[in-house]
Structures are given as C-alpha cells and as structure tokens.
Amino acid sequence: MSRDPHVRSDTGPGVETVAIVVVTYNRADLLEPMLAGLGALERPADLVLVIDNASTDHTPEVLARCGLRGLEVVRTPENLGGAGGFHLGMRTAYERGVDRIWVMDDDVVPAPECLTVLLAQDEACLTSVREERSGALVEKAATRFDLRNPLAIKPKTSMVETDYGSRDAMPERVEVENVAFEGLMVRREVVAAIGLPDPAFFIFYDDVDFALRARRAGYRIWAVRDAVLVRQLSFDQQHDLAGWKGYYMYRNLFVVHLRYGENTLVRLKPWLVVLVVVLLSPLRGGRAEARNVVRAVLDARRLRALSTEAGPGAPARVGDVGDVSDPGRRPPG
C-alpha cells in the first residue's frame, strides 16, 4: 500500500513511520496533559489519531486548542466503547499506510524517550512498561495467561509487576502473553495477519483477545523495560460486578475462554463460574450480580467467533462512523 500523502514523513528515508492512536471519552482533564506528553516526545509521531467517543465534557475544546503536530481527531456520533474506538483508530492508521501503530488510553503520559526506545527494537509486537507517578512499577501485562488449566479461575497467573517488583529488577525485555491497550505497538504486518481489535467487546478484554490472536499467529510480544509510560491515575481493578461494567467483564472473560480455551474443560469453565456466582449471590450482595453473570454467559455464546469486521482482510472504510478533523495539522514548508 502506498503511504497517505497527509502522513508526515520527514524523519528520513528508510525510517519507519508511526501513528499513535488514542481513545478518549469524557476525560478532558486527563487528555490535555497526555497530549502535552505526546508533544514532548524526543521522536515525534508522524500521525496522532484521537478517537473522541462522543464525549459530552470539554474534550472538543481541549482538542481544538491543541497544537500537536500531526494531530487528527475522529469524533464518533456515539460512544463505541474502548474496543470500538481502538478498532476504528487502528483501522484508520492502517489505511493511512504507517509502518507502526502505537495505541494508548487518555490517562497515560509517555516519557520523552519512550517512542525512541520502542523504535530501536526490531520486533513486530512491543509494549511500553507502565509506572505510577511515584515511579512504582504497575505493569500488569501477563507473563503467564493460562487457558489450559481449568482450575485456574483467573487465567492471568503472573504478571510483570509481581514477577519483578520494580523496573530496576527487570531485564531489558520481558516476553508477555497479553497486554493492555496502554502502550502496545505493532507493525502493520501484524494487522494484515490477524486483523483489528474486535469492536463487539465494547470494553474489557479486547486487548487480551488481540494479543492472543497475535501470539497464535506466531508473534512474540515484548515488554520493553526502558519504554516508560506513566499513569495519571492509580490502578483500581475492583469493579462493581453487579453493575453494567460487571456484565462486560464477565461476558468478555467468557468469550476469551470460549474462543481460546485449549481444552473442553477450560471452555466449560464459564458455566462453573456462573454456578458459583449464583450460589454465592445471597452472600455477595444479592441478585444483580447473578443476573449479570447469567446474561453474560448466554450472550458470550453468540460471540464465539471473531467479528467479521475485525478479521484479517476485513474491508477498512474510513469516514463512515465519524467526522475527521485535524486541528494540529500544519501546512507543508
């Protein structure tokens, strides 16, 4: 594919071009310093695509006054969720012909050298390593994601944070088995081979699904120690399992088991989880979580197959779900 002439490529012949994809929804006060961090990168991106998931706060104003070079905004008519946003952003970046696509949320800030460090790695799948503002390591990418053992209730059985404790204790690169869409970088060959994030997830586990597909296609994923990504918010992995987020957490976890479980017992594990949650519901806050988990497992069965628009070779049509603007684009010369 020829490169889109609107993608800046002034980094010299033979140098890979990079698009950064950011998905945001109603977090303007986090997005603004995040964009400032992108502007401070030693090696700037050639294209920065911000997917505004129909925010109702002052996100449009933040984006309108942002002078980040290479910035383009896609505002969707409705909230597509993180999964839909990353699907759209990666699809758009791929069509623009860039060599690498780097995805992240609106609540992280890369260190100035982060992109430089990643580009020095000649690998198809890489991820930054996250820390809190205090410098504490909080990289939760799984070093072991077990879809073989039916007794592993949570398939993530070890992760970078718990394996090493601090960035100083890490080797230069650590192989990981899943990632978050907070710092994942892929070469375009990966998208060509496995497709795009599945928008059917809406939120949660879309990144896990993408990583599992990449690994099954033979790609190894490397967490790069010195590619620092700082989270503006502390991690809070506790969600209301009786609320709407709980439904998606259960449903999408079940989808991962149904799609990628390595044996029959693992693929049946969602039903065991449902049974346990229903039986314990009187002790865990009532019927709401039980209703969530039952609905989740029934809906998960309909998502066993990857969505057509996410698969390899799916048509990529830019401009059919939102308006594209480019407040940061400057004329050549």
C-alpha positions, -999 to 999 in steps of 0.1 A, spaced: 0 0 0 13 35 -8 17 59 21 -10 85 25 5 119 15 -10 136 45 11 114 69 41 134 77 73 116 69 102 140 75 123 116 96 144 105 66 144 76 41 142 41 55 129 53 89 96 38 100 66 60 103 44 58 134 8 66 142 -3 70 178 -39 60 184 -56 75 215 -92 67 226 -109 91 249 -143 96 265 -152 124 289 -118 127 305 -106 161 291 -86 169 322 -65 138 317 -64 141 279 -48 175 280 -16 166 298 -15 133 279 -14 153 246 13 175 261 33 144 268 30 133 231 42 168 221 73 163 243 84 131 227 121 131 215 110 115 183 75 128 174 49 106 159 41 111 122 3 109 129 -17 112 161 -52 99 158 -75 108 187 -108 89 187 -133 110 206 -161 86 216 -188 113 215 -176 130 247 -200 153 264 -175 172 285 -150 198 273 -129 173 253 -137 190 219 -124 223 233 -92 207 245 -86 191 211 -95 223 193 -68 243 210 -42 216 209 -13 225 186 2 190 184 17 184 151 2 156 131 -30 156 152 -62 144 136 -95 139 155 -122 114 147 -154 122 167 -179 94 166 -216 100 167 -220 76 196 -198 60 222 -182 29 206 -165 19 238 -128 14 241 -129 -17 218 -148 2 191 -125 32 194 -94 12 191 -109 -8 162 -116 25 144 -83 41 153 -61 12 142 -82 7 110 -77 43 101 -40 43 109 -35 11 89 -52 27 59 -30 57 61 -1 34 54 21 39 85 47 13 94 39 10 131 8 17 152 11 27 189 -21 26 210 -29 41 244 -56 54 266 -61 90 276 -48 87 311 -11 78 304 19 100 296 49 86 278 84 96 289 101 118 263 123 89 252 96 63 251 90 62 214 127 63 206 133 33 228 105 13 212 116 21 177 151 8 185 136 -27 189 133 -47 157 102 -66 167 66 -67 154 49 -66 188 61 -44 216 46 -28 247 57 0 270 61 -6 307 38 14 330 45 30 363 27 53 387 37 89 392 56 78 422 78 56 400 63 23 413 61 -4 387 24 -12 378 28 -32 346 1 -58 347 7 -75 313 6 -112 319 38 -132 318 15 -162 321 -21 -163 308 -33 -199 314 -61 -211 292 -51 -248 296 -57 -254 333 -95 -255 341 -87 -249 378 -71 -215 371 -101 -194 379 -83 -162 367 -62 -171 337 -37 -143 344 -15 -162 369 16 -140 368 24 -105 355 54 -82 351 46 -63 383 45 -93 405 74 -111 388 99 -83 392 85 -58 417 105 -28 403 117 -16 369 153 -19 381 149 -57 386 136 -63 351 158 -74 322 158 -52 291 129 -71 276 103 -94 291 81 -116 270 44 -112 279 13 -133 269 -12 -105 270 -12 -67 270 -33 -37 277 -41 -11 250 -19 13 270 13 13 251 11 -16 227 29 -11 194 25 -33 164 39 -32 129 14 -31 101 22 -67 92 5 -78 124 -28 -61 115 -25 -76 80 -21 -111 95 -46 -111 124 -70 -82 118 -81 -55 141 -95 -52 177 -129 -67 179 -155 -39 185 -180 -65 198 -162 -64 232 -172 -28 238 -149 -26 269 -126 -50 286 -106 -80 271 -104 -65 236 -67 -61 242 -64 -96 255 -82 -110 225 -59 -91 201 -28 -103 219 -40 -139 219 -46 -137 182 -11 -123 176 6 -150 196 -14 -177 179 -2 -163 146 34 -168 158 42 -133 171 60 -128 203 52 -98 225 79 -80 243 76 -55 272 105 -31 269 118 -20 303 130 14 294 100 24 274 83 43 303 46 51 303 33 69 334 -3 65 345 -20 96 357 -45 76 378 -38 48 403 -49 14 392 -83 3 405 -90 -32 394 -121 -35 416 -153 -31 396 -189 -33 406 -197 -68 393 -234 -61 398 -233 -31 376 -230 -26 338 -193 -29 338 -196 -62 357 -217 -76 329 -190 -67 303 -162 -81 325 -180 -114 329 -192 -117 293 -158 -108 277 -139 -131 300 -162 -159 290 -157 -150 253 -120 -154 257 -124 -188 273 -148 -199 245 -126 -187 217 -92 -197 230 -97 -223 257 -72 -251 250 -94 -280 260 -131 -288 267 -128 -282 304 -115 -247 300 -142 -239 275 -168 -251 300 -153 -231 329 -176 -201 323 -206 -223 333 -188 -232 365 -182 -196 373 -219 -189 367 -229 -217 390 -205 -204 418 -216 -168 415 -253 -177 415 -249 -200 445 -230 -173 464 -251 -144 454 -270 -142 487 -236 -137 504 -222 -113 477 -248 -86 475 -280 -100 461 -294 -110 427 -279 -82 405 -246 -99 400 -263 -133 395 -284 -118 368 -253 -102 352 -234 -134 351 -263 -155 337 -269 -129 309 -232 -127 303 -227 -164 296 -257 -166 274 -245 -136 254 -209 -149 252 -221 -179 233 -231 -156 204 -196 -141 203 -176 -173 200 -165 -163 165 -144 -132 158 -165 -104 144 -163 -102 106 -151 -66 107 -122 -75 129 -108 -104 110 -79 -105 86 -87 -89 52 -118 -71 65 -126 -40 44 -113 -9 61 -136 21 53 -125 54 68 -151 81 73 -182 60 78 -186 64 115 -174 99 124 -161 133 113 -124 136 108 -107 169 117 -71 179 121 -66 209 144 -29 201 147 -20 198 110 3 225 97 8 233 60 40 219 45 70 241 42 
